[in-house]
């Protein structure tokens, strides 16, 4: 706990914000906070900490699931990146595909409810998966689906649209 506290240093906050001083109101559910906290532990020596934080995130989401646009199985769509990496490494491509499809639906629901563009990450992951499996029709299909959406800002939407043209 001391190590986690010493590593977590968000800009504009004092040291030891997790354990000392006044608790600042956090305007997000605990699993989403833990997902953000987890980004502070990306190197190999911290992998066990990152895994335990992620497991706690999953546990809290199961105990108190959130239902609504942008959520899948009680968790916000942004909390699934680690799960996707695990499924890719383990070679569980069917489960990976199913999860990514559900996350695309949740991304689109989130986008529609907030009237903003879709995040491209899960579309991109599906396109990569389909290409690796030589499922070219599915690759084109997910890229066309992405093309029909309003896009979030950034470089990735243009790259995905370019990929669609090449596919």
C-alpha distance (Angstrom), angle and dihedral (degrees) to the residues before:
residue distance angle dihedral
X1 . . .
X2 3.78 . .
X3 3.79 90.5 .
X4 3.80 92.5 49.4
X5 3.79 90.2 48.3
X6 3.81 92.0 49.3
X7 3.83 92.7 49.6
X8 3.81 97.2 46.7
X9 3.81 104.2 85.8
X10 3.82 111.8 151.5
X11 3.79 114.7 -169.9
X12 3.76 114.0 -92.8
X13 3.81 95.6 21.6
X14 3.77 132.5 102.8
X15 3.79 122.5 -110.8
X16 3.78 118.6 -82.9
X17 3.80 95.3 24.1
X18 3.81 90.3 158.0
X19 3.80 96.0 58.5
X20 3.78 111.3 18.0
X21 3.77 139.2 52.5
X22 3.75 130.2 6.3
X23 3.77 117.0 -13.0
X24 3.77 109.5 -120.4
X25 3.79 115.7 -142.6
X26 3.76 111.1 -102.6
X27 3.79 112.3 -149.0
X28 3.78 96.6 -155.2
X29 3.79 137.6 71.1
X30 3.81 116.7 -90.3
X31 3.83 95.1 -107.4
X32 3.80 90.5 55.7
X33 3.81 91.0 47.9
X34 3.80 89.6 50.4
X35 3.80 89.8 49.3
X36 3.80 89.1 55.7
X37 3.80 91.7 44.4
X38 3.79 88.6 52.5
X39 3.81 91.1 62.7
X40 3.80 88.2 71.4
X41 3.82 90.4 65.4
X42 3.79 106.9 57.5
X43 3.79 103.5 126.3
X44 3.80 124.0 92.1
X45 3.79 96.3 -106.5
X46 3.80 89.5 57.8
X47 3.80 96.8 46.4
X48 3.81 94.2 106.9
X49 3.80 90.6 52.4
X50 3.81 91.4 48.1
X51 3.79 91.0 49.6
X52 3.82 93.2 49.7
X53 3.81 91.7 48.1
X54 3.81 89.5 49.4
X55 3.81 92.0 49.4
X56 3.82 89.5 50.7
X57 3.81 88.8 50.3
X58 3.82 89.9 54.0
X59 3.81 92.1 45.9
X60 3.81 93.5 51.2
X61 3.80 91.8 46.8
X62 3.81 90.3 52.0
X63 3.81 92.1 48.6
X64 3.81 94.0 46.5
X65 3.80 107.9 19.7
X66 3.77 118.5 -169.1
X67 3.77 117.5 -141.2
X68 3.77 122.0 -159.2
X69 3.77 145.5 76.5
X70 3.79 111.2 -31.6
X71 3.79 94.1 25.3
X72 3.78 130.8 103.9
X73 3.81 123.5 -177.2
X74 3.79 89.6 -7.7
X75 3.80 94.7 -54.8
X76 3.77 131.8 102.2
X77 3.80 114.5 -108.6
X78 3.81 91.9 -115.2
X79 3.81 91.5 64.1
X80 3.82 94.5 67.0
X81 3.80 101.8 72.8
X82 3.81 93.1 95.3
X83 3.83 91.3 47.7
X84 3.79 89.9 53.3
X85 3.79 92.4 50.7
X86 3.81 90.2 49.9
X87 3.83 92.8 50.5
X88 3.80 91.1 48.3
X89 3.81 92.4 50.4
X90 3.80 92.6 45.9
X91 3.81 91.7 50.0
X92 3.80 93.3 -125.2
X93 3.79 93.2 145.3
X94 3.79 98.3 161.6
X95 3.80 92.2 55.5
X96 3.81 89.2 42.6
X97 3.80 91.7 53.0
X98 3.82 92.2 47.9
X99 3.80 92.2 49.0
X100 3.79 92.9 47.6
X101 3.80 92.0 49.9
X102 3.81 90.6 52.0
X103 3.80 90.0 48.0
X104 3.81 90.7 51.6
X105 3.82 89.0 54.5
X106 3.82 90.6 48.0
X107 3.82 91.1 46.7
X108 3.79 90.7 52.8
X109 3.81 92.0 47.4
X110 3.80 89.9 50.0
X111 3.78 91.3 48.8
X112 3.80 92.9 49.0
X113 3.80 93.9 47.8
X114 3.80 94.1 49.5
X115 3.81 95.3 36.0
X116 3.77 93.8 -127.0
X117 3.78 135.6 114.3
X118 3.78 126.1 -75.5
X119 3.77 120.0 -102.4
X120 3.81 107.6 -115.6
X121 3.80 100.5 -146.8
X122 3.80 99.9 95.1
X123 3.81 93.1 43.3
X124 3.78 88.5 51.9
X125 3.80 93.0 49.0
X126 3.81 90.6 50.9
X127 3.80 92.1 48.6
X128 3.81 90.3 51.0
X129 3.80 91.5 48.0
X130 3.80 92.3 49.6
X131 3.79 92.4 47.6
X132 3.82 91.5 51.1
X133 3.80 89.4 50.5
X134 3.82 90.8 47.5
X135 3.82 89.2 -119.5
X136 3.78 92.7 142.4
X137 3.81 96.3 164.6
X138 3.80 90.1 55.1
X139 3.80 90.5 46.9
X140 3.80 91.3 53.7
X141 3.80 90.9 43.8
X142 3.83 94.8 55.1
X143 3.80 91.2 44.4
X144 3.82 90.6 50.4
X145 3.78 89.0 49.2
X146 3.79 89.0 53.0
X147 3.82 91.2 47.5
X148 3.82 90.3 57.5
X149 3.80 92.5 56.6
X150 3.77 130.3 84.5
X151 3.82 104.2 -104.7
X152 3.78 131.1 -131.8
X153 3.81 115.4 -124.2
X154 3.78 120.9 -89.6
X155 3.79 141.3 74.7
X156 3.81 98.1 -74.9
X157 3.84 98.0 74.9
X158 3.81 91.3 58.0
X159 3.81 90.4 47.4
X160 3.80 91.6 51.7
X161 3.79 92.0 48.6
X162 3.80 89.2 50.1
X163 3.79 89.1 49.4
X164 3.81 89.2 53.0
X165 3.81 90.5 54.8
X166 3.81 90.5 50.7
X167 3.82 93.1 45.3
